[in-house]
Amino acid sequence: MSVESQPVESLFPRLEALLPKVSKPIQYVGGELNSTVKDWDEATVRWALMYPDAYEVGLPNQGVQILYEILNEMPGTLAERTYAVWPDLEALMRAEGVPQFTVDAHRPVRAFDVLGLSFSTELGYTNMLTALDLAGIPLEAADRGDDDPIVLAGGHAAFNPEPIADFLDAAVLGDGEQIAIAITEVIREWKAEGSPGGRDELLMRLAESGGVYVPKFYDVDYHPDGRIRRVAPNRSGVPWRVHKHTVMDLDEWPYPKKPLVPLAETVHERFSVEIFRGCTRGCRFCQAGMITRPVRERSITTIGDMVEAGVKASGFNEVGLLSLSSADHSEIGDVAKGLADRYEGTNTSLSLPSTRVDAFNIDLANEFSRNGRRSGLTFAPEGGSERMRKVINKMVTEEDLIRTVTTAYTQGWRQVKLYFMCGLPTEEDADVLGIADLARKVIKAGREATGSRDIRCTVSIGGFVPKPHTPFQWAAQADHETVDRRLKALKDTLRGDKEYGRAIGMRYHDGKPSIVEGLLSRGDRRVGAVIRAVWQDGGRFDGWSEHFSFQRWMDAAAKAGVDVDWYTTREREENEVLPWDHLDAGLDREWLWQDWQDAINDVEVEDCRWTPCYDCGVCPSMGTEIQIGPTGRKLLPLTVV
Amino acid sequence: MQRLRVRYAKRGRLRFTSHRDISRAVERAVRRAEVPVAFSAGFSPHPKISYVGAAAPTGVASEAEYLEISVTRQCDPGRLKAALDGSLPPGLDVLDVVEAGSGSLADRLECSAWELRLPGADLALAAVAVERFNAAERIEVERLTKKGMRRFDAREAVLSLTTAEGSGTTAGQAISQSCVILRMVVRHATPAVRPDDVLTGLRLVADFAPPSPPEVTRLAQGPLDVRIGGPVDPFDLDRDTSRGGETGPAGGHVDGDL
């Protein structure tokens, strides 16, 4: 937190001297189109927003861009961005004493009031420690003083922040738009009063509302066998449970309005518009679908306005319509046709990530590729056998899948990619080998329908990791030996197939990183020591296979006395207190347990958008409701520019 | 279809852009400025923008980079310059635009003039090194290229190399400090002899090494004028031919927007 008497100067001159010696220096210089630099002294509340991964991954992140814009629109408030620096620059910064900086005005991160970190994945935890250390902020919250920023976590991983509880001052669950503003006002008021009671009182003010989780105000007791006995507030005024935040009207929050356009190359070179939030398909493995309920659609006209303004402001030639299952928007057909009409002949392409397996999506894909580009289509059946798909509640029959894919081939798509998971609960070898059967049938049907051998299918397989706040939160994660063995058997089967094998590609990762992800996902406060030890041993960028070291994590766990199997491959009992039980995503625990039992018994559950409510608990406990169209409105072509 | 030739600069912190970064930034600026750029046909249409000559390396500033852009409607060069410059980030600055005349622009870019600022370097040592460099006939240097380690002569392509004293604030120094300025004219050849190859040469002939990374700027590139011993403006020929009317309308039909 800023000591007001000291001027905050740009670190750029000192950084600039280091840049000729590092790779891709442009990522550190800022100056992106639509970025904002505000006067330091005119702001009373200052946020440093961090996406704890490399710039190329962090810059396109929607959450950070949305908060950056909203906070900078507030008078008396400024927000700047900071990203993880690569090890080459980290070493130079340490040698020259250059602290962690923001890319906007190159101000030192420690001078800000809040360091807000967005965790999409747990694999950014070690990068957070690097940033704190480079910033000169004590790693452990307990060691911080009034001059240090409030270190605040958000994003999906913050729904179980316990493994990083020691490093955080606070965490926020759910949609960030409104709570970021509310936190800003609490800080502003507290500072205007002369910062009474230091950071402890500020944290208390934030915690009282029940909307901000302050780990140090909660004590965790353990049973002798290691299970958690109780998590309880350790001072009065702190609520027993902290609830998630839900923005109910996405049309009122049409952000980002002015997308950041980087000079450096990033992983998503497009303008993205979230067309709805939440998903009630009920896939049991999917944490995002569980914690972002209910479904809230953005209206077709707001989508159209956002795309038009965003493309104009950015110059991007691709528009992504984001959500957890984009084809489920109640007016997606009109959205697709309306946008395709508007941008016909302008070389602007449209993309629709995250689509389900059904024929309607091929029509959509055809609409989106009107300008002639039909490269590949992706579907996600997730489970290789019909039984497996019932367990995970991914309601796709083999018949549906083959019909859909065959339609795609006959309409000119040459390449289809299918996503699966390995290591799912109750999975057996046969379920994984079912992926090979499915792929063979897809190619066979495609060849018959098109009369051509020029079609391909790629199966892409990820390791399943049980996540908090899902029906699988009690499940045993498959050990990496089992996952690797099944993947090898699948690979051998495909390779040995003379008739179809050459038309089928297979992409996968080995099972070890999933074990570390599993440890961090369902870990408790005792896992913090492992994260710290890994970081001290040089662990950085754990989401990058070239930087990730499984052995480093296992060694650190052994040293810290943490039994990795106990956290990952152990099935939990119904009554065990889970580390995140005091954090409220709105889901009724009894419903989650019932859904877990249904999963084991191959019982499916329908989507509550179109069938009666099955009492997952979110709407009544959060005071929310499903918001879907159709609105009946249409997009008109733009007037000629 | 009309073709326009653009001279642009990369300056300040934008010198850290790579050639690929610049090409993405230009494509987006062209879209924002609503320049009626032509697209290639085929499976994956891309805008017809081509970069002429060897790009200044990442980290090197330049006052003279060149590209050609094809448009589907007649554009006024002056308006295109203003529109494109307004859409590019500050630091990528459009300096000049002409309608393409006959002849290849690439063929005209025969040599480059470079300036290297060496903060904290010793002027006397630099002068000795330059003298030895100029006196040598061949100086073999090695550089890692995309094709692996290559060994080549860094002397012959250097048409002139001089030293001067300079001052001013430089990267990493809050206070101004004296620096040595090297100026050179280098003929374009294969493999290209770059300013860092010349620095390598200075180290080889006189053990001269600047204490901190040099700040390098390409000042100009163009046809070699032997009378002045350096490049002249490559657009002179375009201006001549358009005056002569060879490629058509100077001030003829011009689209309303650009």
Interface residues (C-beta under 8 A of the other chain):
Chain A: F12 P13 R14 E16 A17 L18 L19 P20 K21 K24 P25 I26 Y28 V29 G30 G31 E32 L33 V261 L263 A264 E265 E269 K312 A313 S314 G315 F316 N317 N347 N371 G372 R373 V641
Chain B: R13 L14 F16 T17 S18 R20 D21 R24 A25 E27 R28 A29 V30 R31 R32 E34 F39 F43 S44 P45 P47 T58 G59 S87 P89 P90 G91 A171 G172 Q173 A174 S212 P213
